[in-house]
């Protein structure tokens, strides 16, 4: 597995319940800001094998990008069950529900510091 792919899996796996990230944000957090399409590929090919919370990744406008109506409905339903709210025009309020990957890195550093003091 390529390092970028591994990092994409780590980033997507870290998105907490009730939060979302865009494809581009995942790509940037994984080290390649212009690789949003690669994130789509990883989600498509590896979601089941790695039990990824695929429904927490949306486009940069806060919209569900899946073209298949049934899958798009499933994604919206899962997000709403987690407390993510949609506007009347079907967008996620990104300023409220976007996951800040810096929170993940701060948690990683805190955990490492705790391990080092033991």
Secondary structure by P-SEA (a helix, b strand, c coil): ccaaaaaaaaaaaaccccccccaaaaaaaacccccaaaaaaaaaccccccccccccccccccccccccaaaaaaaaaaaaaaccccccccccccccccccaaaaaaaaaaaaaaaaac
